[in-house]
């Protein structure tokens, strides 16, 4: 009997009911449009904000569902506690335990988000969440990083004067531009911005400090003149996070940001005569993200390392070494390629090349 891949549900959606009130209204949601579902399919009103789609999440508050053979479901968190070593592989398990340690999201901002910061890795009391962004649509706008060297006194004065946004770079970006948002980097998405995000996800003792939602500290919730949410702003908490990043993690968070350093560049790590290609989008200490352009057939080997994939475009058949079909994934399908799968082949079943995203936490031995 052949091993199987692990199908992940794609209805793990954050709405205004979860506190994501800045999301685009459901009737205009790019997330719902991507998934080809209507507001009534998930029991929300047309004007309900839809902010985020979470993929392959083992977050303790918002876990993804796994579809098991026979039609039953289980949370990804529960499955990994049960079978994480065989699914993720020995090296991954030894580093991160029964946790994927990464997550992929689609962010769809109808309104501006707060000016916010995520703690640096290793913060003693808060969960960390360094991020990577790939812009989806033209006209994405965001604030990111200080545009001059600042002091805590300057930050407090700008907060009190209502001039905080003047301390930040204002950028506009187009489709497939890549940005690295490290811990301690001040940022805020502005209205009408849609992007893919990958980030570190909590493991081990980090889980005692909260969940992914708790990894965000809001400095300013009046971004671009919007009405602030009650008790959302936390100036002192922001300063604590910045001080920790500066003093413990040695990150120059109060310095003027060098914009070239927050950009990531595609790097082709594999190509062949059959027009298949793998581009490395991000390589950080927390997350690695690859984009696979599949034109024909592409042999793969997990090398005892499981990882999630998401089909951005096309239809992909996954075959065993003897040519037997293990599964077929189409646009917007998400799955985990388990470590125990070993050697397998990706086969494009579309008339145009298929596009696959895979992401994973770093381990000692990398693969292409």
C-alpha positions as CSV (number, residue, x, y, z in Angstrom):
1,X,0.0,0.0,0.0
2,X,1.3,3.4,-0.9
3,X,1.7,6.2,1.6
4,X,-0.5,9.2,1.3
5,X,-0.1,13.0,1.5
6,X,-2.0,14.9,4.2
7,X,-4.8,17.2,3.0
8,X,-5.3,20.4,4.8
9,X,-8.6,22.4,4.9
10,X,-8.5,25.9,3.4
11,X,-11.4,27.4,5.4
12,X,-9.3,28.6,8.3
13,X,-10.4,32.2,7.9
14,X,-10.2,35.2,10.3
15,X,-13.0,37.7,10.3
16,X,-14.3,40.6,12.2
17,X,-15.7,38.1,14.7
18,X,-12.2,37.2,15.6
19,X,-11.1,40.8,16.0
20,X,-9.8,41.3,12.4
21,X,-12.1,44.3,11.9
22,X,-9.8,45.9,9.3
23,X,-10.4,43.1,6.7
24,X,-12.1,43.7,3.4
25,X,-16.0,43.3,3.5
26,X,-17.0,39.8,2.6
27,X,-18.8,40.8,-0.5
28,X,-15.5,42.2,-1.9
29,X,-13.1,39.8,-0.2
30,X,-10.2,38.6,-2.3
31,X,-9.9,35.7,0.2
32,X,-13.4,34.4,-0.5
33,X,-13.0,35.0,-4.2
34,X,-9.8,33.0,-4.2
35,X,-11.5,30.1,-2.5
36,X,-14.6,30.5,-4.6
37,X,-16.9,30.6,-1.6
38,X,-19.7,33.1,-0.7
39,X,-20.3,34.8,2.7
40,X,-23.2,32.5,3.4
41,X,-21.0,29.5,2.9
42,X,-19.2,30.4,6.1
43,X,-22.2,31.9,7.9
44,X,-21.2,35.6,7.8
45,X,-22.9,38.7,6.5
46,X,-21.8,40.4,3.3
47,X,-20.4,43.4,5.2
48,X,-18.4,41.2,7.7
49,X,-14.7,42.0,7.4
50,X,-12.6,39.1,6.2
51,X,-9.0,39.7,7.1
52,X,-6.8,36.6,6.8
53,X,-6.6,33.1,5.5
54,X,-4.4,30.7,7.5
55,X,-2.8,27.7,5.8
56,X,-1.3,24.7,7.5
57,X,-1.7,26.3,10.9
58,X,-1.0,24.4,14.1
59,X,-1.7,27.4,16.2
60,X,-3.4,26.4,19.5
61,X,-6.2,29.0,19.0
62,X,-6.8,28.7,15.2
63,X,-5.6,25.3,14.0
64,X,-6.3,24.1,10.5
65,X,-8.3,21.0,9.9
66,X,-6.9,17.8,8.4
67,X,-9.2,15.7,6.1
68,X,-8.5,12.0,7.0
69,X,-9.3,8.9,4.9
70,X,-12.9,8.0,5.4
71,X,-14.2,11.5,5.7
72,X,-13.4,12.4,9.3
73,X,-11.4,15.4,10.4
74,X,-8.9,16.3,13.1
75,X,-7.0,19.5,13.9
76,X,-3.5,19.7,12.5
77,X,-2.3,20.3,16.1
78,X,-3.8,17.0,17.3
79,X,-2.4,15.1,14.3
80,X,1.1,16.4,14.9
81,X,1.0,15.6,18.6
82,X,0.1,12.0,17.6
83,X,2.3,11.5,14.5
84,X,4.6,14.5,14.3
85,X,7.9,12.6,14.2
86,X,6.9,10.6,11.2
87,X,5.2,13.5,9.4
88,X,7.8,16.1,10.0
89,X,10.9,14.0,10.1
90,X,13.5,13.2,12.7
91,X,15.7,16.3,12.2
92,X,12.8,18.7,12.2
93,X,11.2,17.0,15.2
94,X,14.5,17.2,17.2
95,X,14.6,21.0,16.6
96,X,10.9,22.0,16.8
97,X,9.0,19.1,18.4
98,X,5.5,18.3,17.0
99,X,5.1,21.7,15.5
100,X,5.5,22.9,11.9
101,X,7.2,26.1,13.2
102,X,5.9,28.1,10.2
103,X,2.6,29.3,8.7
104,X,1.4,30.8,5.4
105,X,-1.3,33.4,5.3
106,X,-3.2,35.6,2.8
107,X,-3.7,39.1,4.2
108,X,-6.5,41.2,2.7
109,X,-6.7,44.7,4.2
110,X,-9.8,46.7,3.5
111,X,-8.8,49.3,6.1
112,X,-5.3,50.2,7.5
113,X,-3.9,48.0,10.2
114,X,-2.3,49.3,13.3
115,X,1.3,50.5,13.3
116,X,2.7,47.5,15.1
117,X,5.8,45.5,16.0
118,X,6.5,41.8,16.6
119,X,9.0,40.7,19.2
120,X,12.4,39.4,18.2
121,X,13.1,35.7,18.5
122,X,13.8,34.6,22.0
123,X,11.8,37.4,23.7
124,X,11.6,36.2,27.4
125,X,7.8,36.7,27.8
126,X,6.2,37.3,24.4
127,X,5.7,35.1,21.4
128,X,7.8,36.1,18.3
129,X,6.7,36.4,14.7
130,X,9.2,37.5,12.1
131,X,7.4,37.8,8.7
132,X,8.0,37.6,5.0
133,X,5.7,39.2,2.5
134,X,5.0,38.7,-1.2
135,X,2.7,41.3,-2.7
136,X,-0.4,40.0,-4.6
137,X,-2.0,43.0,-6.2
138,X,-0.8,46.3,-7.7
139,X,-1.0,49.4,-5.5
140,X,0.0,47.7,-2.2
141,X,0.9,50.4,0.3
142,X,2.5,50.2,3.8
143,X,4.5,51.9,6.4
144,X,7.8,50.2,7.3
145,X,10.8,51.1,9.4
146,X,12.0,54.4,10.7
147,X,13.1,56.9,8.1
148,X,15.7,58.5,10.4
149,X,17.6,57.5,13.6
150,X,15.2,58.0,16.5
151,X,15.2,58.0,20.3
152,X,12.5,56.8,22.7
153,X,11.8,60.5,23.5
154,X,11.2,61.2,19.8
155,X,8.9,58.2,19.5
156,X,6.9,59.3,22.5
157,X,6.6,62.8,21.3
158,X,5.4,61.7,17.8
159,X,2.9,59.5,19.5
160,X,1.6,62.3,21.7
161,X,1.6,64.8,18.8
162,X,-0.2,62.5,16.4
163,X,2.8,62.6,13.9
164,X,4.0,59.0,14.3
165,X,3.5,58.1,10.6
166,X,6.0,60.9,9.7
167,X,8.8,58.8,11.3
168,X,8.1,55.9,9.0
169,X,8.9,55.1,5.4
170,X,5.8,55.0,3.1
171,X,6.3,52.4,0.4
172,X,4.2,51.2,-2.6
173,X,4.8,47.9,-4.2
174,X,3.6,45.7,-7.0
175,X,2.9,42.0,-7.6
176,X,5.5,39.5,-6.4
177,X,7.8,42.1,-4.7
178,X,9.3,40.5,-1.6
179,X,9.9,42.0,1.8
180,X,11.4,40.7,5.1
181,X,9.8,42.1,8.2
182,X,12.1,41.0,11.0
183,X,11.3,41.1,14.7
184,X,11.5,44.7,16.1
185,X,10.7,46.3,12.7
186,X,7.8,48.8,13.0
187,X,5.3,48.4,10.1
188,X,1.6,48.8,9.1
189,X,-0.3,47.7,6.1
190,X,-2.5,50.4,4.6
191,X,-6.0,50.1,3.1
192,X,-6.6,48.0,-0.1
193,X,-3.4,46.0,0.3
194,X,-3.3,42.2,-0.3
195,X,-0.3,40.0,0.3
196,X,0.9,36.5,1.1
197,X,2.7,36.2,4.4
198,X,5.0,33.5,5.8
199,X,6.1,33.7,9.4
200,X,7.6,31.8,12.3
201,X,5.0,29.9,14.3
202,X,5.3,29.0,18.0
203,X,7.0,25.9,19.2
204,X,8.1,24.5,22.6
205,X,8.2,26.9,25.5
206,X,7.0,29.8,23.2
207,X,3.6,28.2,23.5
208,X,3.5,29.2,27.2
209,X,3.8,32.9,26.1
210,X,0.6,33.0,24.0
211,X,-0.5,32.3,20.4
212,X,0.2,33.9,17.0
213,X,-2.4,36.6,17.5
214,X,-0.6,37.6,20.7
215,X,2.7,38.1,18.8
216,X,1.6,41.6,17.7
217,X,2.0,44.7,19.8
218,X,0.2,47.8,18.4
219,X,1.8,51.1,18.8
220,X,-0.7,53.3,16.9
221,X,-4.2,52.3,15.8
222,X,-5.1,55.6,14.2
223,X,-3.3,54.7,11.0
224,X,-4.2,57.1,8.1
225,X,-6.8,58.7,10.3
226,X,-9.0,55.7,11.1
227,X,-10.9,55.4,14.4
228,X,-8.8,53.5,16.9
229,X,-10.1,50.4,18.6
230,X,-10.6,50.6,22.4
231,X,-7.5,49.7,24.4
232,X,-5.6,48.6,21.2
233,X,-2.6,51.0,21.5
234,X,0.3,50.0,23.7
235,X,3.1,52.5,23.7
236,X,4.9,51.1,26.7
237,X,4.6,47.6,25.4
238,X,6.0,48.7,22.0
239,X,9.0,50.3,23.7
240,X,9.6,47.2,25.8
241,X,9.6,45.1,22.6
242,X,12.0,47.5,20.8
243,X,14.3,47.7,23.8
244,X,14.5,43.9,24.0
245,X,15.3,43.7,20.3
246,X,18.0,46.4,20.7
247,X,19.6,45.2,23.9
248,X,19.2,41.4,24.0
249,X,19.0,40.6,20.2
250,X,21.4,43.4,19.1
251,X,19.0,44.5,16.4
252,X,19.4,48.3,15.6
253,X,15.7,48.9,15.8
254,X,16.0,52.6,16.6
255,X,18.2,53.3,13.5
256,X,17.1,54.5,10.1
257,X,16.2,51.4,8.1
258,X,18.2,50.6,5.0
259,X,15.4,49.7,2.5
260,X,17.5,47.4,0.4
261,X,18.0,45.2,3.5
262,X,14.3,44.6,3.9
263,X,13.8,43.3,0.4
264,X,14.4,39.7,-0.7
265,X,15.4,38.7,-4.2
266,X,14.4,35.5,-6.1
267,X,17.2,33.0,-6.5
268,X,16.8,30.1,-8.8
269,X,18.1,27.0,-7.0
270,X,17.0,24.5,-9.6
271,X,16.2,24.4,-13.3
272,X,16.1,21.7,-16.0
273,X,15.6,21.1,-19.7
274,X,12.0,20.3,-19.1
275,X,11.3,23.9,-18.1
276,X,10.8,23.1,-14.5
277,X,12.2,25.6,-12.1
278,X,12.5,26.2,-8.3
279,X,13.0,29.8,-7.0
280,X,14.0,30.4,-3.5
281,X,11.9,33.4,-2.4
282,X,13.1,33.7,1.2
283,X,15.9,32.3,3.3
284,X,15.8,33.4,7.0
285,X,16.8,31.8,10.2
286,X,13.1,31.1,10.8
287,X,11.5,30.3,7.5
288,X,12.5,29.2,4.0
289,X,10.0,29.7,1.1
290,X,10.3,28.2,-2.4
291,X,8.2,28.6,-5.5
292,X,8.1,25.7,-7.9
293,X,7.2,26.2,-11.5
294,X,6.1,22.8,-12.8
295,X,5.9,22.5,-16.6
296,X,6.4,18.7,-16.9
297,X,7.5,16.1,-14.3
298,X,9.8,16.8,-11.4
299,X,11.3,14.0,-9.2
300,X,11.5,14.8,-5.5
301,X,12.7,13.3,-2.3
302,X,11.6,14.5,1.1
303,X,14.9,13.3,2.6
304,X,13.0,12.7,5.8
305,X,11.7,16.3,6.0
306,X,8.0,17.0,5.8
307,X,6.7,20.3,4.7
308,X,3.4,22.1,3.6
309,X,2.6,23.0,0.0
310,X,0.0,25.3,-1.5
311,X,-1.1,25.2,-5.2
312,X,-1.1,28.8,-6.4
313,X,-2.0,27.9,-10.0
314,X,-2.7,24.7,-12.0
315,X,-3.2,21.0,-11.3
316,X,-0.5,18.8,-9.9
317,X,-0.5,15.0,-9.6
318,X,1.7,13.4,-7.0
319,X,3.0,9.9,-8.1
320,X,4.8,7.1,-6.3
321,X,8.1,5.8,-7.7
322,X,6.1,3.0,-9.6
323,X,3.9,5.7,-11.3
324,X,0.8,5.1,-9.1
325,X,-1.1,8.3,-8.4
326,X,-1.0,9.2,-4.7
327,X,-3.2,12.3,-5.0
328,X,-4.1,15.2,-7.3
329,X,-4.1,18.8,-6.1
330,X,-5.6,21.8,-7.9
331,X,-5.5,25.6,-7.5
332,X,-5.9,26.6,-3.8
333,X,-5.4,23.1,-2.4
334,X,-3.1,22.8,0.6
335,X,-1.4,19.7,1.8
336,X,1.6,18.4,3.8
337,X,4.1,16.3,2.0
338,X,5.1,14.0,4.9
339,X,8.6,13.0,5.6
340,X,7.7,9.3,5.2
341,X,6.6,9.8,1.6
342,X,10.3,9.7,0.5
343,X,10.8,9.6,-3.3
344,X,7.9,10.9,-5.4
345,X,7.3,12.8,-8.6
346,X,5.3,16.0,-9.2
347,X,3.5,15.9,-12.5
348,X,1.9,18.9,-14.1
349,X,-1.7,18.1,-15.4
350,X,-2.4,21.7,-16.6
351,X,-2.0,23.1,-20.1
352,X,0.1,25.9,-18.6
353,X,2.8,25.5,-16.0
354,X,1.6,24.9,-12.4
355,X,2.8,27.1,-9.6
356,X,3.5,25.6,-6.1
357,X,4.6,27.2,-2.9
358,X,6.4,25.2,-0.3
359,X,7.6,26.5,3.1
360,X,9.4,25.1,6.0
361,X,11.5,25.8,9.1
362,X,15.2,25.4,8.5
363,X,17.0,22.2,9.4
364,X,20.7,21.4,9.0
365,X,20.5,19.6,5.7
366,X,18.6,21.5,2.9
367,X,17.2,20.1,-0.2
368,X,16.0,21.4,-3.6
